[in-house]
Every structure is written in C-alpha cells, then in structure tokens.
Amino acid sequence: MEIFRLIQHVKMHLKFSFDELDRWFEKDKTILNYKPSNGGWTVQQILEHISLTNFYLLILIEKGSKKAMRNYLNLDLNLEIKNYSFNKDKFDKVGEYGAFEWVRPEHMEPKGELNLNQIRSLISQQYHQCLNYLELMENGEGLLCKTTMTVNELGKINVYEYIYFLSLHAWRHLAQMKNNELETIKNLKK
C-alpha cells in the first residue's frame, strides 16, 4: 500500500472507529454499567480506557509529527515514499479482540474519575487531533519519524502507523463492548 492510500485508509478507519465509539455513549445505563461475568470492564470503563490510551498515544504522535516535520528539512522525503511498504497483516491483528496477549500499562487503566460526557468529549477531541496530524503531514512527512511500538512486536513504526494503531486499538475494544452488550441482554432475558 503506497503512503497516500494509507493516509486515506487511516482517515476512513478513524472516522468509522470513532463514529462507532460515539454510538456507545447513547446506550442504556444498564448496558454501560454491566460488569461481565469474566470480571472484565464495563462499557463505561472500556470507553475511559480508550480515552486514556488515546491520550498517551497522542503524546507520542505529537512528538513524532514535530520530529517528522523537522526531519523534512534534512531527509529525502521522495526516497522514503518510494521505499515505503506497509505490513497490513501485522497491524490488522491489533484491531482483533483477543488476537494476542496485551498487557496494558497501569496508567491506562480506568479509574472512574470521569463521567460519560467528559469521556465522550475527550474522545471527540482526540479524533480531531488525529485528523489535524494527518492534515499537517498530508505530503508523506509522517514517514520521516519512526518510533518503536512493542505491542504485537510491530517494531519501528511511522507517525501514520501510530495513528492507525490508535484507531485499531479502539476497534479492538468495540468488539469487547459488543460482547458485554450481548451478555447484558442475555442476562436480562433470564
């Protein structure tokens, strides 16, 4: 996948993921607060976790985009674009719920300090931040900075791939929330 198609793909994936996330804020309180039988998080806790993870990923994305724009002055962007290849298979696993063991840092665990409206507002702002970075680096500049991502052994990834990772992380949790909802409905029917 060439870089400009990847940028478009990331934009579309972000829109789809964040639109789906936003729908969860309209769900019934019973679904939002249901504690699954496996001891996992409630939907509200998952939404808070997504906002926390986005917060920390966006710190890295911001640093990466600034460095990429600085590197634009000294590196050959056309050469980077020509030599770029995207490992779609490795990335797609990130968006699959349960595809691999994922140990999250403690600072990304929900603490229940934010209400639903605050979480929704944060997630909306984070979506727009992602779009702003993609717009800032619309000519491929995001290739000019790579940072190591240890999750699923992705290795050194560029700024666009970091933004895609953020969207895939949300996508992964959408499946988890759907599982919670189905269990809630099943238990309500008993």
Contact map, one row per residue, 1 for C-alpha under 8 A:
1110110000000000000000000000000000000000000000000000000000000000000000000000000000001100000000000000000000000000000000000000000000000000000000000000000000000000000000000000000000000000000000
1111110000000000000000000000000000000000000000000000000000000000000000000000000010011100000000000000000000000000000000000000000000000000000000000000000000000000000000000000000000000000000000
1111111000000000000000000000000000000000000000000000000000000000000000000000000010011000000000000000000000000000000000000000000000000000000100000000000000000000000000000000000000000000000000
0111111100000000000000000000000000000000000000000000000000000000000000000000000000000000000000000000000000000000000000000000000000000000001100000000000000000000000000000000000000000000000000
1111111110000000000000000000000000000000000000000000000000000000000000000000000000000000000000000000000000000000000000000000000000000000000000000000000000000000000000000000000000000000000000
1111111111000000000000000000000000000000000000000000000000000000000000000000000000000000000000000000000000000000000000000000000000000000000000000000000000000001000000000000000000000000000000
0011111111100000000000000000000000000000000000000000000000000000000000000000000000000000000000000000000000000000000000000000000000000100010000000000000000000001000000000000000000000000000000
0001111111110000000000000000000000000000000000000000000000000000000000000000000000000000000000000000000000000000000000000000000000000000000000000000000000000000000000000000000000000000000000
0000111111111000000000000000000000000000000000000000000000000000000000000000000000000000000000000000000000000000000000000000000000000000000000000000000000000000000000000000000000000000000000
0000011111111100000000000000000000000000000000000000000000000000000000000000000000000000000000000000000000000000000000000000000000000000000000000000000000000001001100100000000000000000000000
0000001111111110000000000000000000000000000000000000000000000000000000000000000000000000000000000000000000000000000000000000000000100100000000000000000000000000000000000000000000000000000000
0000000111111111000000000000000000000000000000000000000000000000000000000000000000000000000000000000000000000000000000000000000000000000000000000000000000000000000000000000000000000000000000
0000000011111111100000000000000000000000000000000000000000000000000000000000000000000000000000000000000000000000000000000000000000000000000000000000000000000000000100100000000000000000000000
0000000001111111110000000000000000000000000000000000000000000000000000000000000000000000000000000000000000000000000000000000001000000000000000000000000000000000000100100000000000000000000000
0000000000111111111000000000000000000000000000000000000000000000000000000000000000000000000000000000000000000000000000000000001000000000000000000000000000000000000000000000000000000000000000
0000000000011111111100000000000000000000000000000000000000000000000000000000000000000000000000000000000000000000000000000000000000000000000000000000000000000000000000000000000000000000000000
0000000000001111111110000000000000000000000000000000000000000000000000000000000000000000000000000000000000000000000000000000000000000000000000000000000000000000000000110110000000000000000000
0000000000000111111111000000000000000000000000000000000000000000000000000000000000000000000000000000000000000000000000000011001000000000000000000000000000000000000000100100000000000000000000
0000000000000011111111100000000000000000000000000000000000000000000000000000000000000000000000000000000000000000000000000000000000000000000000000000000000000000000000000000000000000000000000
0000000000000001111111110000000000000000000000000000000000000000000000000000000000000000000000000000000000000000000000000000000000000000000000000000000000000000000000000000010000000000000000
0000000000000000111111111000000000000000000000100000000000000000000000000000000000000000000000000000000000000000000000000000000000000000000000000000000000000000000000000100010000000000000000
0000000000000000011111111100000000000000000000000000000000000000000000000000000000000000000000000000000000000000000000010000000000000000000000000000000000000000000000000000000000000000000000
0000000000000000001111111110000000000000000000000000000000000000000000000000000000000000000000000000000000000000000000000000000000000000000000000000000000000000000000000000000000000000000000
0000000000000000000111111110000100000000000000000000000000000000000000000000000000000000000000000000000000000000000000000000000000000000000000000000000000000000000000000000000000000000000000
0000000000000000000011111110000000000000000000000000000000000000000000000000000000000000000000000000000000000000000100010000000000000000000000000000000000000000000000000000000000000000000000
0000000000000000000001111111000000000000000000000000000000000000000000000000000000000000000000000000000000000000000000000000000000000000000000000000000000000000000000000000000000000000000000
0000000000000000000000111111101100000000000000000000000000000000000000000000000000000000000000000000000000000000000000000000000000000000000000000000000000000000000000000000000000000000000000
0000000000000000000000000111111100000000000000000000000000000000000000000000000000000000000000000000000000000000000000000000000000000000000000000000000000000000000000000000000000000000000000
0000000000000000000000000011111110000000000000000000000000000000000000000000000000000000000000000000000000000000000000000000000000000000000000000000000000000000000000000000000000000000000000
0000000000000000000000000001111111000000000000000000000000000000000000000000000000000000000000000000000000000000000000000000000000000000000000000000000000000000000000000000000000000001000000
0000000000000000000000000011111111000000001000000000000000000000000000000000000000000000000000000000000000000000000000000000000000000000000000000000000000000000000000000000000000011001100000
0000000000000000000000010011111111000000011100000000000000000000000000000000000000000000000000000000000000000000000000000000000000000000000000000000000000000000000000000000000000000000000000
0000000000000000000000000000111111100000011100000000000000000000000000000000000000000000000000000000000000000000000000000000000000000000000000000000000000000000000000000000000000000000000000
0000000000000000000000000000011111110000011000000000000000000000000000000000000000000000000000000000000000000000000000000000000000000000000000000000000000000000000000000000000000010001000000
0000000000000000000000000000000011111011110000000000000000000000000000000000000000000000000000000000000000000000000000000000000000000000000000000000000000000000000000000000000000010000000000
0000000000000000000000000000000001111111110000000000000000000000000000000000000000000000000000000000000000000000000000000000000000000000000000000000000000000000000000000000000000010011000000
0000000000000000000000000000000000111111000000000000000000000000000000000000000000000000000000000000000000000000000000000000000000000000000000000000000000000000000000000000000000000000000000
0000000000000000000000000000000000011111000000000000000000000000000000000000000000000000000000000000000000000000000000000000000000000000000000000000000000000000000000000000000000000000000000
0000000000000000000000000000000000111111100000000000000000000000000000000000000000000000000000000000000000000000000000000000000000000000000000000000000000000000000000000000000000000000000000
0000000000000000000000000000000000111111110000000000000000000000000000000000000000000000000000000000000000000000000000000000000000000000000000000000000000000000000000000000000000000000000000
0000000000000000000000000000000000110011111111000000000000000000000000000000000000000000000000000000000000000000000000000000000000000000000000000000000000000000000000000000000000000000000000
0000000000000000000000000000000111110001111111000000000000000000000000000000000000000000000000000000000000000000000000000000000000000000000000000000000000000000000000000000000010010000000000
0000000000000000000000000000001111000000111111100000000000000000000000000000000000000000000000000000000000000000000000000000000000000000000000000000000000000000000000000000000010010000000000
0000000000000000000000000000000110000000111111110000000000000000000000000000000000000000000000000000000000000000000100000000000000000000000000000000000000000000000000000000000000000000000000
0000000000000000000000000000000000000000111111111000000000000000000000000000000000000000000000000000000000000111000000000000000000000000000000000000000000000000000000000000000000000000000000
0000000000000000000000000000000000000000111111111100000000000000000000000000000000000000000000000000000000000100000000000000000000000000000000000000000000000000000000000000100010000000000000
0000000000000000000010000000000000000000001111111110000000000000000000000000000000000000000000000000000000000000000000100000000000000000000000000000000000000000000000000000000000000000000000
0000000000000000000000000000000000000000000111111111000000000000000000000000000000000000000000000000000000000101010000100000000000000000000000000000000000000000000000000000000000000000000000
0000000000000000000000000000000000000000000011111111100000000000000000000000000000000000000000000000000000011100000000000000000000000000000000000000000000000000000000000000000000000000000000
0000000000000000000000000000000000000000000001111111110000000000000000000000000000000000000000000000000000000000000000000010000000000000000000000000000000000000000000001100100000000000000000
0000000000000000000000000000000000000000000000111111111000000000000000000000000000000000000000000000000000000000000000100110010000000000000000000000000000000000000000000000000000000000000000
0000000000000000000000000000000000000000000000011111111100000000000000000000000000000000000000000000000000111100000000000000000000000000000000000000000000000000000000000000000000000000000000
0000000000000000000000000000000000000000000000001111111110000000000000000000000000000000000000000000000000010000000000000000000000000000000000000000000000000000000001000000000000000000000000
0000000000000000000000000000000000000000000000000111111111000000000000000000000000000000000000000000000000000000000000000010010000000000000000000000000000000000000001000000000000000000000000
0000000000000000000000000000000000000000000000000011111111100000000000000000000000000000000000000000000000000000000000000000010000000000000000000000000000000000000000000000000000000000000000
0000000000000000000000000000000000000000000000000001111111110000000000000000000000000000000000000000000000000000000000000000000000000000000000000000000000000000000000000000000000000000000000
0000000000000000000000000000000000000000000000000000111111111000000000000000000000000000000000000000000000000000000000000000000000000000000000000000000000000000010001000000000000000000000000
0000000000000000000000000000000000000000000000000000011111111100000000000000000000000000000000000000000000000000000000000000010011000000000000000000000000000000000000000000000000000000000000
0000000000000000000000000000000000000000000000000000001111111110000000000000000000000000000000000000000000000000000000000000000000000000000000000000000000000000000000000000000000000000000000
0000000000000000000000000000000000000000000000000000000111111111000000000000000000000000000000000000000000000000000000000000000000000000000000000000000000000000000000000000000000000000000000
0000000000000000000000000000000000000000000000000000000011111111100000000000000000000000000000000000000000000000000000000000000000000000000000000000000000000010011000000000000000000000000000
0000000000000000000000000000000000000000000000000000000001111111110000000000000000000000000000000000000000000000000000000000000000001000000000000000000000000000000000000000000000000000000000
0000000000000000000000000000000000000000000000000000000000111111111000000000000000000000000000000000000000000000000000000000000000000000000000000000000000000000000000000000000000000000000000
0000000000000000000000000000000000000000000000000000000000011111111100000000000000000000000000000000000000000000000000000000000000000000000001001110000000000110000000000000000000000000000000
0000000000000000000000000000000000000000000000000000000000001111111110000000000000000000000000000000000000000000000000000000000000001000100001001000000000000010000000000000000000000000000000
0000000000000000000000000000000000000000000000000000000000000111111111000000000000000000000000000000000000000000000000000000000000000000000000000000000000000000000000000000000000000000000000
0000000000000000000000000000000000000000000000000000000000000011111111100000000000000000000000000000000000000000000000000000000000000000000000011000000000000000000000000000000000000000000000
0000000000000000000000000000000000000000000000000000000000000001111111110000000000000000000000000000000000000000000000000000000000000000000011111000000000000000000000000000000000000000000000
0000000000000000000000000000000000000000000000000000000000000000111111111000000000000000000000000000000000000000000000000000000000000000100011010000000000000000000000000000000000000000000000
0000000000000000000000000000000000000000000000000000000000000000011111111100000000000000000000000000000000000000000000000000000000000000000000000000000000000000000000000000000000000000000000
0000000000000000000000000000000000000000000000000000000000000000001111111110000000000000000000000000000000000000000000000000000000000000000000011000000000000000000000000000000000000000000000
0000000000000000000000000000000000000000000000000000000000000000000111111111100000000000000000000000000000000000000000000000000000000000000010010000000000000000000000000000000000000000000000
0000000000000000000000000000000000000000000000000000000000000000000011111110000000000000000000000000000000000000000000000000000000000000000000000000000000000000000000000000000000000000000000
0000000000000000000000000000000000000000000000000000000000000000000001111111000000000000000000000000000000000000000000000000000000000000000000000000000000000000000000000000000000000000000000
0000000000000000000000000000000000000000000000000000000000000000000000111111100000000000000000000000000000000000000000000000000000000000000000010000000000000000000000000000000000000000000000
0000000000000000000000000000000000000000000000000000000000000000000000010111111100000000000000000000000000000000000000000000000000000000000000000000000000000000000000000000000000000000000000
0000000000000000000000000000000000000000000000000000000000000000000000010011111110000000000000000000000000000000000000000000000000000000000110110000000000000000000000000000000000000000000000
0000000000000000000000000000000000000000000000000000000000000000000000000001111111000000000000000000000000000000000000000000000000000000000000000000000000000000000000000000000000000000000000
0000000000000000000000000000000000000000000000000000000000000000000000000001111111100000000000000000000000000000000000000000000000000000000000000000000000000000000000000000000000000000000000
0000000000000000000000000000000000000000000000000000000000000000000000000001111111110000000000000000000000000000000000000000000000000000000000110000000000000000000000000000000000000000000000
0110000000000000000000000000000000000000000000000000000000000000000000000000111111110000000000000000000000000000000000000000000000000000000100100000000000000000000000000000000000000000000000
0000000000000000000000000000000000000000000000000000000000000000000000000000011111110000000000000000000000000000000000000000000000000000000000000000000000000000000000000000000000000000000000
0000000000000000000000000000000000000000000000000000000000000000000000000000001111111000000000000000000000000000000000000000000000000000000000000000000000000000000000000000000000000000000000
0110000000000000000000000000000000000000000000000000000000000000000000000000000111111100000000000000000000000000000000000000000000000000000000000000000000000000000000000000000000000000000000
1110000000000000000000000000000000000000000000000000000000000000000000000000000000111110000000000000000000000000000000000000000000000000000000000000000000000000000000000000000000000000000000
1100000000000000000000000000000000000000000000000000000000000000000000000000000000011111000000000000000000000000000000000000000000000000000000000000000000000000000000000000000000000000000000
0000000000000000000000000000000000000000000000000000000000000000000000000000000000001111111000000000000000000000000000000000000000000000000000000000000000000000000000000000000000000000000000
0000000000000000000000000000000000000000000000000000000000000000000000000000000000000111111100000000000000000000000000000000000000000000000000000000000000000000000000000000000000000000000000
0000000000000000000000000000000000000000000000000000000000000000000000000000000000000011111110000000000000000000000000000000000000000000000000000000000000000000000000000000000000000000000000
0000000000000000000000000000000000000000000000000000000000000000000000000000000000000011111111000000000000000000000000000000000000000000000000000000000101000000000000000000000000000000000000
0000000000000000000000000000000000000000000000000000000000000000000000000000000000000011111111100000000000000000000000000000000000000000000000000000000001000000000010000000000000000000000000
0000000000000000000000000000000000000000000000000000000000000000000000000000000000000001111111110000000000000000000000000000000000000000000000000000000000000000000000010000000000000000000000
0000000000000000000000000000000000000000000000000000000000000000000000000000000000000000111111110011000000000000000000000000000000000000000000000000000100000000000000000000000000000000000000
0000000000000000000000000000000000000000000000000000000000000000000000000000000000000000011111111010000000000000000000000000000000000000000000000000000100000000000010011001000000000000000000
0000000000000000000000000000000000000000000000000000000000000000000000000000000000000000001111111000000000000000000000000000000000000000000000000000000000000000000000011111000000000000000000
0000000000000000000000000000000000000000000000000000000000000000000000000000000000000000000111111110000000000000000000000000000000000000000000000000000000000000000000000011001000000000000000
0000000000000000000000000000000000000000000000000000000000000000000000000000000000000000000001111110000000000000000000000000000000000000000000000000000000000000000000000001101100000000000000
0000000000000000000000000000000000000000000000000000000000000000000000000000000000000000000000011111100000000000000000000000000000000000000000000000000000000000000000000000000000000000000000
0000000000000000000000000000000000000000000000000000000000000000000000000000000000000000000011011111100000000000000000000000000000000000000000000000000000000000000000000000000000000000000000
0000000000000000000000000000000000000000000000000000000000000000000000000000000000000000000010000111110000000000000000000000000000000000000000000000000100000000000000000000000000000000000000
0000000000000000000000000000000000000000000000000000000000000000000000000000000000000000000000000111111000000000000000000000000000000000000000000000000000000000000000000000000000000000000000
0000000000000000000000000000000000000000000000000000000000000000000000000000000000000000000000000001111100000000000000000000000000000000000000000000001000000000000000000000000000000000000000
0000000000000000000000000000000000000000000000000000000000000000000000000000000000000000000000000000111110000000000000000000000000000000000000000000000000000000000000000000000000000000000000
0000000000000000000000000000000000000000000000000000000000000000000000000000000000000000000000000000011111011000000000000000000000000000000000000000000000000000000000000000000000000000000000
0000000000000000000000000000000000000000000000000000000000000000000000000000000000000000000000000000001111111000000000000000000000000000000000000000000000000000000000000000000000000000000000
0000000000000000000000000000000000000000000000000000000000000000000000000000000000000000000000000000000111111000000000000000000000000000000000000000000000000000000000000000000000000000000000
0000000000000000000000000000000000000000000000000001000000000000000000000000000000000000000000000000000011111000000000000000000000000000000000000000000000000000000000000000000000000000000000
0000000000000000000000000000000000000000000000001001100000000000000000000000000000000000000000000000000111111100000000000000000000000000000000000000000000000000000000000000000000000000000000
0000000000000000000000000000000000000000000000001001000000000000000000000000000000000000000000000000000111111110000000000000000000000000000000000000000000000000000000000000000000000000000000
0000000000000000000000000000000000000000000011011001000000000000000000000000000000000000000000000000000000011111100000000000000000000000000000000000000000000000000000000000000000000000000000
0000000000000000000000000000000000000000000010000000000000000000000000000000000000000000000000000000000000001111100000000000000000000000000000000000000000000000000000000000000000000000000000
0000000000000000000000000000000000000000000010010000000000000000000000000000000000000000000000000000000000000111111000000000000000000000000000000000000000000000000000000000000000000000000000
0000000000000000000000000000000000000000000000000000000000000000000000000000000000000000000000000000000000000111111000000000000000000000000000000000000000000000000000000000000000000000000000
0000000000000000000000000000000000000000000000010000000000000000000000000000000000000000000000000000000000000001111101100000000000000000000000000000000000000000000000000000000000000000000000
0000000000000000000000000000000000000000000000000000000000000000000000000000000000000000000000000000000000000001111111100000000000000000000000000000000000000000000000000000000000000000000000
0000000000000000000000001000000000000000000100000000000000000000000000000000000000000000000000000000000000000000011111110000000000000000000000000000000000000000000000000000000000000000000000
0000000000000000000000000000000000000000000000000000000000000000000000000000000000000000000000000000000000000000001111111000000000000000000000000000000000000000000000000000000000000000000000
0000000000000000000000000000000000000000000000000000000000000000000000000000000000000000000000000000000000000000011111111100000000000000000000000000000000000000000000000000000000000000000000
0000000000000000000000000000000000000000000000110010000000000000000000000000000000000000000000000000000000000000011111111110000000000000000000000000000000000000000000000000000000000000000000
0000000000000000000001001000000000000000000000000000000000000000000000000000000000000000000000000000000000000000000111111111000000000000000000000000000000000000000000000000000000000000000000
0000000000000000000000000000000000000000000000000000000000000000000000000000000000000000000000000000000000000000000011111111100000000000000000000000000000000000000000000000000000000000000000
0000000000000000000000000000000000000000000000000010000000000000000000000000000000000000000000000000000000000000000001111111110000000000000000000000000000000000000000000000000000000000000000
0000000000000000010000000000000000000000000000000110010000000000000000000000000000000000000000000000000000000000000000111111111000000000000000000000000000000000000000000000000000000000000000
0000000000000000010000000000000000000000000000000000000000000000000000000000000000000000000000000000000000000000000000011111111100000000000000000000000000000000000000000000000000000000000000
0000000000000000000000000000000000000000000000000000000000000000000000000000000000000000000000000000000000000000000000001111111110000000000000000000000000000000000000000000000000000000000000
0000000000000000000000000000000000000000000000000010011001000000000000000000000000000000000000000000000000000000000000000111111111000000000000000000000000000000000000000000000000000000000000
0000000000000110010000000000000000000000000000000000000000000000000000000000000000000000000000000000000000000000000000000011111111100000000000000000000000000000000000000000000000000000000000
0000000000000000000000000000000000000000000000000000000000000000000000000000000000000000000000000000000000000000000000000001111111110000000000000000000000000000000000000000000000000000000000
0000000000000000000000000000000000000000000000000000000001000000000000000000000000000000000000000000000000000000000000000000111111111000000000000000000000000000000000000000000000000000000000
0000000000000000000000000000000000000000000000000000000001000000000000000000000000000000000000000000000000000000000000000000011111111100000000000000000000000000001000000000000000000000000000
0000000000100000000000000000000000000000000000000000000000000000000000000000000000000000000000000000000000000000000000000000001111111110000000000000000000000000000000000000000000000000000000
0000000000000000000000000000000000000000000000000000000000000000000000000000000000000000000000000000000000000000000000000000000111111111000000000000000000000000000000000000000000000000000000
0000000000000000000000000000000000000000000000000000000000000100100000000000000000000000000000000000000000000000000000000000000011111111100000000000000000000000000000000000000000000000000000
0000001000100000000000000000000000000000000000000000000000000000000000000000000000000000000000000000000000000000000000000000000001111111110000000000000000000001000000000000000000000000000000
0000000000000000000000000000000000000000000000000000000000000000000000000000000000000000000000000000000000000000000000000000000000111111110000000000000000000000000000000000000000000000000000
0000000000000000000000000000000000000000000000000000000000000000000000000000000000000000000000000000000000000000000000000000000000011111110000000000000000000000000000000000000000000000000000
0000000000000000000000000000000000000000000000000000000000000000100010000000000000000000000000000000000000000000000000000000000000001111111111000000000000000000000000000000000000000000000000
0000001000000000000000000000000000000000000000000000000000000000000000000000000000000000000000000000000000000000000000000000000000000111111110000000000000000000000000000000000000000000000000
0001000000000000000000000000000000000000000000000000000000000000000000000000000000000000000000000000000000000000000000000000000000000000111110000000000000000000000000000000000000000000000000
0011000000000000000000000000000000000000000000000000000000000000000000000000100010000000000000000000000000000000000000000000000000000000111111100000000000000000000000000000000000000000000000
0000000000000000000000000000000000000000000000000000000000000000000110010000100000000000000000000000000000000000000000000000000000000000111111110000000000000000000000000000000000000000000000
0000000000000000000000000000000000000000000000000000000000000001100110000000000000000000000000000000000000000000000000000000000000000000100111111000000000000111000000000000000000000000000000
0000000000000000000000000000000000000000000000000000000000000000000100000000100110000000000000000000000000000000000000000000000000000000000111111100000000000111000000000000000000000000000000
0000000000000000000000000000000000000000000000000000000000000000001110110010100100000000000000000000000000000000000000000000000000000000000011111100000000000100000000000000000000000000000000
0000000000000000000000000000000000000000000000000000000000000001101100100000000000000000000000000000000000000000000000000000000000000000000001111110000000000110000000000000000000000000000000
0000000000000000000000000000000000000000000000000000000000000001000000000000000000000000000000000000000000000000000000000000000000000000000000111111000000011110000000000000000000000000000000
0000000000000000000000000000000000000000000000000000000000000001000000000000000000000000000000000000000000000000000000000000000000000000000000001111100000111110000000000000000000000000000000
0000000000000000000000000000000000000000000000000000000000000000000000000000000000000000000000000000000000000000000000000000000000000000000000000111110001111000000000000000000000000000000000
0000000000000000000000000000000000000000000000000000000000000000000000000000000000000000000000000000000000000000000000000000000000000000000000000011111011111000000000000000000000000000000000
0000000000000000000000000000000000000000000000000000000000000000000000000000000000000000000000000000000000000000000000000000000000000000000000000001111111100000000000000000000000000000000000
0000000000000000000000000000000000000000000000000000000000000000000000000000000000000000000000000000010000000000000000000000000000000000000000000000111111000000000000000000000000000000000000
0000000000000000000000000000000000000000000000000000000000000000000000000000000000000000010011000001000000000000000000000000000000000000000000000000011111000000000000000000000000000000000000
0000000000000000000000000000000000000000000000000000000000000000000000000000000000000000000000000000000000000000000000000000000000000000000000000000111111100000000000000000000000000000000000
0000000000000000000000000000000000000000000000000000000000000000000000000000000000000000011000000000000000000000000000000000000000000000000000000001111111111000000000000000000000000000000000
0000000000000000000000000000000000000000000000000000000000000000000000000000000000000000000000000000000000000000000000000000000000000000000000000011110011111000000000000000000000000000000000
0000000000000000000000000000000000000000000000000000000000000000000000000000000000000000000000000000000000000000000000000000000000000000000000000111100001111100000000000000000000000000000000
0000000000000000000000000000000000000000000000000000000000000000000000000000000000000000000000000000000000000000000000000000000000000000000000000111100001111110110000000000000000000000000000
0000000000000000000000000000000000000000000000000000000000000001000000000000000000000000000000000000000000000000000000000000000000000000000001111110000000011111110000000000000000000000000000
0000000000000000000000000000000000000000000000000000000000001001100000000000000000000000000000000000000000000000000000000000000000000000000001101110000000001111111000000000000000000000000000
0000011001000000000000000000000000000000000000000000000000000000000000000000000000000000000000000000000000000000000000000000000000000100000001100000000000000111111100000000000000000000000000
0000000000000000000000000000000000000000000000000000000000000000000000000000000000000000000000000000000000000000000000000000000000000000000000000000000000001111111110000000000000000000000000
0000000000000000000000000000000000000000000000000000000010001000000000000000000000000000000000000000000000000000000000000000000000000000000000000000000000001111111111000000000000000000000000
0000000001000000000000000000000000000000000000000000000000001000000000000000000000000000000000000000000000000000000000000000000001000000000000000000000000000011111111100000000000000000000000
0000000001001100000000000000000000000000000000000000000000000000000000000000000000000000000000000000000000000000000000000000000000000000000000000000000000000001111111110000000000000000000000
0000000000000000000000000000000000000000000000000000000000000000000000000000000000000000001001000000000000000000000000000000000000000000000000000000000000000000111111111000000000000000000000
0000000000000000000000000000000000000000000000000000110010000000000000000000000000000000000000000000000000000000000000000000000000000000000000000000000000000000011111111100000000000000000000
0000000001001100110000000000000000000000000000000000000000000000000000000000000000000000000000000000000000000000000000000000000000000000000000000000000000000000001111111110000000000000000000
0000000000000000100000000000000000000000000000000000000000000000000000000000000000000000000101100000000000000000000000000000000000000000000000000000000000000000000111111111000000000000000000
0000000000000000000000000000000000000000000000000100000000000000000000000000000000000000000001100000000000000000000000000000000000000000000000000000000000000000000011111111100000000000000000
0000000000000000110010000000000000000000000000000100000000000000000000000000000000000000000000100000000000000000000000000000000000000000000000000000000000000000000001111111110000000000000000
0000000000000000100000000000000000000000000000000000000000000000000000000000000000000000000000110000000000000000000000000000000000000000000000000000000000000000000000111111111000000000000000
0000000000000000000000000000000000000000000000000000000000000000000000000000000000000000000001111000000000000000000000000000000000000000000000000000000000000000000000011111111100000000000000
0000000000000000000000000000000000000000000001000100000000000000000000000000000000000000000000001000000000000000000000000000000000000000000000000000000000000000000000001111111110000000000000
0000000000000000000110000000000000000000000000000000000000000000000000000000000000000000000000000000000000000000000000000000000000000000000000000000000000000000000000000111111111000000000000
0000000000000000000000000000000000000000000000000000000000000000000000000000000000000000000000011000000000000000000000000000000000000000000000000000000000000000000000000011111111100000000000
0000000000000000000000000000000000000000000000000000000000000000000000000000000000000000000000001000000000000000000000000000000000000000000000000000000000000000000000000001111111110000000000
0000000000000000000000000000000000000000011001000000000000000000000000000000000000000000000000000000000000000000000000000000000000000000000000000000000000000000000000000000111111111000000000
0000000000000000000000000000000000000000000000000000000000000000000000000000000000000000000000000000000000000000000000000000000000000000000000000000000000000000000000000000011111111100000000
0000000000000000000000000000000000000000000000000000000000000000000000000000000000000000000000000000000000000000000000000000000000000000000000000000000000000000000000000000001111111110000000
0000000000000000000000000000001001110000011000000000000000000000000000000000000000000000000000000000000000000000000000000000000000000000000000000000000000000000000000000000000111111111000000
0000000000000000000000000000001000000000000000000000000000000000000000000000000000000000000000000000000000000000000000000000000000000000000000000000000000000000000000000000000011111111100000
0000000000000000000000000000000000000000000000000000000000000000000000000000000000000000000000000000000000000000000000000000000000000000000000000000000000000000000000000000000001111111110000
0000000000000000000000000000000000010000000000000000000000000000000000000000000000000000000000000000000000000000000000000000000000000000000000000000000000000000000000000000000000111111111000
0000000000000000000000000000011001010000000000000000000000000000000000000000000000000000000000000000000000000000000000000000000000000000000000000000000000000000000000000000000000011111111100
0000000000000000000000000000001000000000000000000000000000000000000000000000000000000000000000000000000000000000000000000000000000000000000000000000000000000000000000000000000000001111111110
0000000000000000000000000000000000000000000000000000000000000000000000000000000000000000000000000000000000000000000000000000000000000000000000000000000000000000000000000000000000000111111111
0000000000000000000000000000000000000000000000000000000000000000000000000000000000000000000000000000000000000000000000000000000000000000000000000000000000000000000000000000000000000011111111
0000000000000000000000000000000000000000000000000000000000000000000000000000000000000000000000000000000000000000000000000000000000000000000000000000000000000000000000000000000000000001111111
0000000000000000000000000000000000000000000000000000000000000000000000000000000000000000000000000000000000000000000000000000000000000000000000000000000000000000000000000000000000000000111111
0000000000000000000000000000000000000000000000000000000000000000000000000000000000000000000000000000000000000000000000000000000000000000000000000000000000000000000000000000000000000000011111
